[in-house]
């Protein structure tokens, strides 16, 4: 049988919110028994966007947009928390909250470690993304959020089928699960999740100006190297690093070579201003 899943390429996501709007358009005011009752207009985000803003330097801010939806977990905590079989996994891997059996079971919203089960006060019902199961059952190849994404950020398909777009992207990008510490075995994967970064700004000490086009090399203890050049503001950034110690080297014609050990932390390690001297 199929194991439906999604691979989200965060390098493509521009934060347009089309996926969220499409989800609202499909589900607000529309019942799709036996899969789901209608989504409320406000307060529910079965497809939401988390904005992770990281200040790399005074002139450099990076924002990563993370589409957040039900992770369709293989070890779904909501299934364990449900009474009377109110949450079940279909043969295609999609986890469904039964809109009849789940009435009154508010504990299901609290059971999700990802925070993607919402409580509908009016219907007295927990609700979440269904991968648009009603559309798939009707012959659609993908949910509305995937169908409407203009940047091709979302890929959907059978993760057991090597020829599916999702399975191919999973293989090509080495995408990973979000919050693996939850140990829920999700079937939504992300490529380009925020990783440790190292940044700094280089100045030419004799001119007291930002140093553009300085060659910056980062070498780990195994000898693997990454290189970049400073921009017009003297900034350099190394992204998607491991949290460990590296050797940082800076070279520019007419200036003394500079080298130092740097410890990269879990998020952003900013070295501040680095002055190159003659």
Sine and cosine of phi, psi and omega as CSV:
sin_phi,cos_phi,sin_psi,cos_psi,sin_omega,cos_omega
0.00,0.00,0.32,-0.95,0.02,-1.00
-0.94,0.33,0.46,-0.89,0.17,-0.98
-0.81,-0.59,1.00,-0.02,-0.08,-1.00
-0.93,0.37,0.65,-0.76,0.03,-1.00
-0.41,-0.91,0.05,-1.00,-0.02,-1.00
-0.70,-0.71,0.60,-0.80,0.10,-0.99
-0.86,-0.50,0.82,-0.57,-0.08,-1.00
-0.94,-0.33,0.89,-0.46,0.02,-1.00
-1.00,-0.06,0.99,-0.15,-0.09,-1.00
-0.93,0.37,-0.34,0.94,0.05,-1.00
-0.93,0.37,-0.32,0.95,0.01,-1.00
-0.99,-0.12,-0.36,0.93,-0.10,-0.99
-0.95,0.32,0.81,-0.59,-0.03,-1.00
-0.95,-0.32,0.10,1.00,0.03,-1.00
0.94,0.33,0.60,0.80,-0.02,-1.00
-0.99,0.16,-0.29,0.96,0.03,-1.00
0.92,0.38,0.24,0.97,0.05,-1.00
-0.87,0.50,-0.60,0.80,-0.02,-1.00
-0.90,0.44,-0.67,0.75,0.00,-1.00
-0.92,0.40,-0.66,0.75,0.01,-1.00
-0.90,0.43,-0.67,0.74,0.00,-1.00
-0.90,0.44,-0.62,0.79,0.04,-1.00
-0.89,0.46,-0.70,0.71,0.04,-1.00
-0.89,0.46,-0.68,0.73,-0.02,-1.00
-0.87,0.48,-0.60,0.80,-0.04,-1.00
-0.97,0.23,-0.63,0.78,-0.23,-0.97
-0.95,-0.31,-0.40,0.92,-0.02,-1.00
-0.95,0.33,0.84,-0.54,0.02,-1.00
0.99,0.16,0.08,1.00,-0.04,-1.00
-0.83,-0.56,0.83,-0.55,0.11,-0.99
-1.00,-0.04,0.66,-0.75,0.05,-1.00
-0.76,-0.65,0.94,0.34,0.00,-1.00
-0.92,0.38,0.55,-0.83,0.04,1.00
-1.00,-0.07,0.35,0.94,-0.10,-1.00
-1.00,0.06,-0.72,0.70,-0.10,-1.00
-0.31,-0.95,0.47,-0.88,0.23,-0.97
-1.00,-0.02,0.15,-0.99,-0.09,-1.00
-0.90,0.43,0.52,-0.85,0.04,-1.00
-0.99,0.12,0.68,-0.74,0.08,-1.00
-0.89,0.45,0.44,-0.90,0.00,-1.00
-0.91,0.42,-0.64,0.77,-0.07,-1.00
-0.86,-0.51,0.46,-0.89,0.14,-0.99
1.00,0.00,-0.39,0.92,0.01,-1.00
-0.97,-0.24,0.69,-0.72,0.09,-1.00
-0.71,-0.70,0.99,0.17,0.01,-1.00
-0.89,0.45,-0.47,0.88,0.24,-0.97
-0.82,-0.57,0.94,-0.34,-0.01,-1.00
-0.89,-0.45,0.14,-0.99,0.04,-1.00
-0.81,-0.59,0.84,-0.54,0.11,-0.99
-0.99,-0.15,0.81,-0.58,0.00,-1.00
-0.99,-0.16,0.90,-0.44,0.03,-1.00
-0.97,-0.24,0.96,-0.28,-0.04,-1.00
-0.98,-0.20,0.80,-0.60,0.00,-1.00
-0.80,-0.60,0.83,-0.56,0.01,-1.00
-1.00,0.08,0.97,-0.25,-0.04,-1.00
-0.98,0.20,-0.65,0.76,0.03,-1.00
-0.36,-0.93,0.14,-0.99,0.02,-1.00
-0.83,0.55,-0.43,0.90,-0.02,-1.00
-0.94,-0.33,0.13,0.99,-0.17,-0.99
-0.64,-0.77,0.94,-0.33,0.05,-1.00
-0.86,-0.51,0.75,-0.66,0.04,-1.00
-0.92,-0.39,0.72,-0.69,0.05,-1.00
-0.86,-0.50,0.81,-0.59,0.10,-0.99
-0.95,-0.31,0.82,-0.57,0.02,-1.00
-0.99,-0.12,0.85,-0.53,-0.05,-1.00
-0.91,-0.40,0.96,-0.27,0.11,-0.99
-0.89,0.46,0.80,-0.60,-0.09,-1.00
-0.87,-0.50,0.82,-0.57,-0.02,-1.00
-0.52,-0.85,0.05,-1.00,0.09,-1.00
-0.82,0.57,0.75,-0.66,-0.06,-1.00
-1.00,0.09,0.00,1.00,0.04,-1.00
0.75,0.66,0.82,0.58,-0.15,-0.99
-0.92,0.38,0.63,-0.78,0.10,-1.00
-0.95,0.31,-0.53,0.85,0.10,-0.99
-0.93,-0.38,0.88,0.47,-0.13,-0.99
-0.93,0.38,0.87,-0.49,0.05,-1.00
-0.88,0.48,-0.49,0.87,-0.02,-1.00
-0.92,0.40,-0.52,0.85,0.04,-1.00
-0.91,0.41,-0.67,0.74,0.01,-1.00
-0.92,0.39,-0.55,0.84,-0.06,-1.00
-0.99,0.15,-0.23,0.97,-0.09,-1.00
-0.98,0.18,0.50,-0.87,0.09,-1.00
-0.96,-0.27,0.52,-0.85,0.10,-0.99
0.85,0.53,0.53,0.85,0.04,-1.00
0.90,0.43,0.52,0.86,-0.06,-1.00
-0.94,0.34,-0.33,0.94,0.09,-1.00
-0.81,-0.58,0.75,-0.66,-0.05,-1.00
-0.60,-0.80,0.32,-0.95,0.04,-1.00
-0.95,-0.30,0.80,-0.60,0.03,-1.00
-0.96,0.29,0.19,-0.98,0.00,-1.00
-0.90,0.43,-0.35,0.94,0.04,-1.00
-1.00,-0.04,0.11,0.99,0.08,-1.00
1.00,-0.07,-0.14,0.99,-0.03,-1.00
-0.97,0.22,0.76,-0.65,0.00,-1.00
-1.00,-0.02,0.81,-0.59,-0.08,-1.00
-0.87,-0.50,0.71,-0.71,0.18,-0.98
-1.00,-0.07,0.90,-0.43,-0.02,-1.00
-0.91,0.42,0.88,-0.48,-0.09,-1.00
-0.94,0.34,-0.12,0.99,0.07,-1.00
-0.98,-0.20,-0.80,0.60,-0.06,-1.00
-0.93,0.37,-0.45,0.89,-0.10,-0.99
-1.00,0.06,-0.02,1.00,0.00,-1.00
-0.83,0.56,0.77,-0.64,0.05,-1.00
1.00,0.10,-0.11,0.99,-0.06,-1.00
-1.00,0.00,0.95,0.30,-0.06,-1.00
-0.92,0.39,-0.36,0.93,-0.01,-1.00
-0.89,0.46,-0.34,0.94,-0.02,-1.00
-0.92,0.39,-0.57,0.82,0.02,-1.00
-0.90,0.44,-0.64,0.77,-0.02,-1.00
-0.97,0.25,-0.32,0.95,-0.09,-1.00
-0.97,0.24,-0.34,0.94,-0.09,-1.00
-0.99,0.12,0.90,-0.45,0.00,-1.00
-0.93,0.36,-0.34,0.94,0.01,-1.00
-1.00,0.07,-0.18,0.98,0.02,-1.00
0.93,0.36,0.55,0.83,-0.06,-1.00
-0.92,-0.38,0.24,0.97,0.18,-0.98
-0.96,-0.26,0.81,-0.58,-0.11,-0.99
-0.94,-0.35,0.52,-0.86,0.00,-1.00
-0.99,-0.15,0.85,-0.52,0.03,-1.00
-1.00,-0.06,0.97,-0.24,-0.07,-1.00
-0.90,0.45,-0.64,0.77,-0.04,-1.00
-0.92,0.38,-0.63,0.77,-0.03,-1.00
-1.00,-0.05,-0.11,0.99,-0.03,-1.00
0.83,0.55,0.74,0.67,-0.21,-0.98
-0.57,-0.82,0.70,-0.71,0.17,-0.99
-0.99,0.16,0.62,-0.79,-0.06,-1.00
-0.61,-0.80,0.37,-0.93,0.00,-1.00
-0.28,-0.96,0.04,-1.00,0.09,-1.00
-0.87,0.50,0.63,-0.78,0.03,-1.00
-0.90,-0.44,0.17,0.98,-0.16,-0.99
0.87,0.49,0.40,0.92,-0.07,-1.00
0.78,0.63,0.77,0.64,-0.06,-1.00
-0.84,0.54,-0.54,0.84,0.01,-1.00
-0.90,0.43,-0.55,0.83,0.04,-1.00
-0.96,0.26,-0.65,0.76,0.04,-1.00
-0.88,0.48,-0.64,0.77,0.03,-1.00
-0.92,0.40,-0.36,0.93,-0.01,-1.00
-1.00,-0.08,0.10,1.00,0.06,-1.00
0.96,-0.28,-0.06,1.00,0.04,-1.00
-0.92,0.39,0.47,-0.88,0.00,-1.00
-1.00,-0.09,-0.22,0.97,-0.07,-1.00
-0.39,-0.92,0.37,-0.93,0.05,-1.00
-0.94,0.34,0.22,-0.98,-0.03,-1.00
-0.87,0.49,-0.62,0.79,-0.03,-1.00
-0.88,0.48,-0.65,0.76,0.00,-1.00
-0.94,0.35,-0.68,0.74,-0.04,-1.00
-0.88,0.48,-0.50,0.87,-0.12,-0.99
-0.99,-0.17,-0.08,1.00,-0.06,-1.00
-0.94,0.33,0.91,-0.41,-0.08,-1.00
-0.97,0.26,-0.32,0.95,-0.08,-1.00
-0.99,-0.12,-0.03,1.00,-0.03,-1.00
0.91,0.40,0.54,0.84,-0.04,-1.00
-0.97,0.26,-0.53,0.85,-0.11,-0.99
-0.96,-0.27,0.78,-0.63,0.07,-1.00
-0.84,-0.55,0.73,-0.68,-0.07,-1.00
-0.81,-0.59,0.53,-0.85,0.08,-1.00
0.27,-0.96,-0.14,-0.99,0.00,-1.00
-0.99,0.15,0.92,-0.40,-0.03,-1.00
-0.94,0.34,-0.25,0.97,0.04,-1.00
-1.00,0.04,-0.16,0.99,-0.02,-1.00
-0.98,-0.21,0.96,-0.29,-0.08,-1.00
-0.87,0.49,-0.33,0.94,-0.02,-1.00
-1.00,0.02,-0.14,0.99,-0.02,-1.00
-0.96,0.28,0.46,-0.89,-0.03,-1.00
-0.86,0.51,-0.65,0.76,-0.02,-1.00
-0.92,0.39,-0.70,0.71,-0.01,-1.00
-0.91,0.42,-0.63,0.78,0.02,-1.00
-0.90,0.43,-0.70,0.71,-0.01,-1.00
-0.91,0.40,-0.60,0.80,0.03,-1.00
-0.88,0.48,-0.64,0.77,0.00,-1.00
-0.95,0.30,-0.68,0.73,-0.10,-1.00
-0.94,0.33,-0.61,0.79,-0.13,-0.99
-0.99,-0.16,-0.13,0.99,-0.10,-1.00
0.79,0.61,0.71,0.70,0.02,-1.00
-0.88,0.48,0.37,-0.93,-0.06,-1.00
-0.71,-0.70,0.24,-0.97,0.01,-1.00
-0.99,0.16,0.40,-0.92,0.03,-1.00
-1.00,0.01,0.72,-0.69,-0.02,-1.00
0.80,0.60,0.89,0.45,0.02,-1.00
-0.88,0.47,-0.33,0.94,0.01,-1.00
-0.90,0.43,-0.29,0.96,0.04,-1.00
-0.96,0.27,-0.35,0.94,0.06,-1.00
0.81,0.58,0.64,0.76,-0.03,-1.00
-0.99,-0.17,-0.03,1.00,0.00,-1.00
0.80,0.59,0.88,0.48,-0.02,-1.00
-0.94,0.35,0.38,-0.92,0.07,-1.00
-0.95,-0.32,0.33,0.95,0.17,-0.99
-0.92,-0.40,0.79,-0.61,-0.05,-1.00
-0.86,-0.51,0.45,-0.89,-0.04,-1.00
-0.80,-0.61,0.75,-0.66,0.16,-0.99
-0.97,-0.25,0.76,-0.65,0.03,-1.00
1.00,-0.02,0.39,0.92,0.08,-1.00
-0.87,0.49,0.56,-0.83,0.01,-1.00
-0.82,0.57,0.74,-0.68,0.00,-1.00
-0.81,-0.58,0.14,-0.99,0.05,-1.00
-0.83,0.56,0.59,-0.81,-0.02,-1.00
-0.78,-0.63,0.44,-0.90,0.13,-0.99
-0.80,-0.60,0.78,-0.63,-0.02,-1.00
-0.63,-0.77,0.26,-0.97,0.04,-1.00
-0.11,-0.99,0.10,-1.00,0.02,-1.00
-0.74,-0.67,0.75,-0.66,-0.08,-1.00
-0.96,-0.28,0.68,-0.73,0.04,-1.00
-0.83,-0.55,0.53,-0.85,0.20,-0.98
-1.00,0.06,0.92,-0.39,-0.13,-0.99
-0.89,0.46,-0.61,0.79,-0.06,-1.00
-0.95,0.33,-0.47,0.88,-0.02,-1.00
-0.98,-0.19,-0.25,0.97,-0.08,-1.00
0.80,0.61,0.74,0.67,0.02,-1.00
-0.67,-0.74,0.34,-0.94,-0.01,-1.00
-0.89,0.45,0.64,-0.77,-0.09,-1.00
-0.99,-0.11,0.96,-0.29,0.02,-1.00
-1.00,0.01,0.54,-0.84,0.13,-0.99
0.92,0.40,0.49,0.87,0.12,-0.99
-0.98,0.19,0.70,-0.72,0.02,-1.00
-0.99,0.15,0.84,-0.54,-0.03,-1.00
-0.88,-0.48,0.81,-0.59,-0.02,-1.00
-0.86,-0.50,0.71,-0.71,0.04,-1.00
-0.87,-0.49,0.85,-0.53,-0.07,-1.00
-0.85,-0.52,0.78,-0.63,0.04,-1.00
-1.00,0.05,0.05,-1.00,-0.10,-0.99
-0.93,0.36,-0.28,0.96,0.05,-1.00
-1.00,0.01,-0.06,1.00,0.02,-1.00
0.99,-0.10,-0.04,1.00,0.03,-1.00
-0.95,0.32,0.70,-0.71,-0.10,-0.99
-0.88,-0.47,0.55,-0.84,0.19,-0.98
-0.76,-0.65,0.61,-0.79,-0.06,-1.00
-0.77,-0.64,0.47,-0.88,0.14,-0.99
-0.42,-0.91,0.07,-1.00,0.06,-1.00
-0.81,-0.59,0.54,-0.84,0.00,-1.00
-0.93,0.37,0.51,-0.86,0.00,-1.00
-1.00,0.03,-0.20,-0.98,-0.07,-1.00
-0.90,0.44,-0.33,0.94,0.03,-1.00
-0.99,-0.15,0.10,0.99,-0.02,-1.00
0.99,0.15,0.09,1.00,-0.06,-1.00
-0.99,0.16,0.56,-0.83,0.21,-0.98
-0.70,-0.72,0.49,-0.87,-0.01,-1.00
-0.61,-0.79,0.74,-0.68,0.19,-0.98
-0.90,-0.43,0.86,-0.51,-0.06,-1.00
-0.94,-0.34,0.27,-0.96,0.07,-1.00
0.82,0.57,0.82,0.57,0.03,-1.00
-0.98,-0.19,0.14,-0.99,0.19,-0.98
-0.99,-0.11,0.52,-0.85,0.02,-1.00
-0.97,0.22,1.00,-0.09,-0.01,-1.00
-0.30,-0.96,-0.12,-0.99,-0.05,-1.00
-1.00,-0.07,0.67,-0.74,0.01,-1.00
-0.76,-0.65,0.22,-0.98,0.17,-0.98
-0.95,-0.30,0.83,-0.56,0.00,-1.00
-0.97,-0.25,0.78,-0.63,0.01,-1.00
-0.81,-0.58,0.64,-0.77,0.02,-1.00
-0.80,-0.60,0.74,-0.68,-0.02,-1.00
-0.69,-0.73,0.70,-0.71,0.07,-1.00
-0.50,-0.87,0.67,-0.74,-0.01,-1.00
-0.82,0.57,0.75,-0.66,0.04,-1.00
1.00,0.05,0.00,1.00,-0.02,-1.00
-0.80,-0.61,0.49,-0.87,-0.03,-1.00
-0.92,0.39,0.67,-0.74,0.07,-1.00
-0.89,0.46,0.67,-0.75,-0.02,-1.00
-0.81,-0.59,0.69,-0.73,-0.02,-1.00
-0.61,-0.79,0.59,-0.81,0.01,-1.00
-0.39,-0.92,0.36,-0.93,0.12,-0.99
-1.00,0.03,0.65,-0.76,0.02,-1.00
-0.74,-0.67,0.61,-0.79,0.03,-1.00
-0.96,-0.26,0.89,-0.45,0.01,-1.00
-1.00,0.06,0.78,-0.62,-0.03,-1.00
-1.00,-0.04,-0.13,-0.99,-0.11,-0.99
-0.94,0.35,-0.44,0.90,-0.06,-1.00
-0.87,-0.49,-1.00,-0.09,-0.01,-1.00
-0.88,-0.48,0.81,-0.59,0.11,-0.99
-0.95,-0.32,0.95,-0.30,-0.02,-1.00
-0.97,-0.24,0.81,-0.58,-0.07,-1.00
-1.00,0.04,-0.08,1.00,-0.02,-1.00
0.95,0.31,-0.49,-0.87,-0.03,-1.00
-1.00,0.08,0.75,-0.66,0.04,-1.00
-0.88,-0.47,0.83,-0.55,-0.06,-1.00
-0.98,-0.18,0.77,-0.63,0.12,-0.99
-0.99,-0.13,0.71,-0.70,-0.04,-1.00
-0.88,-0.48,0.38,-0.92,-0.02,-1.00
-0.92,0.39,0.00,0.00,0.00,0.00
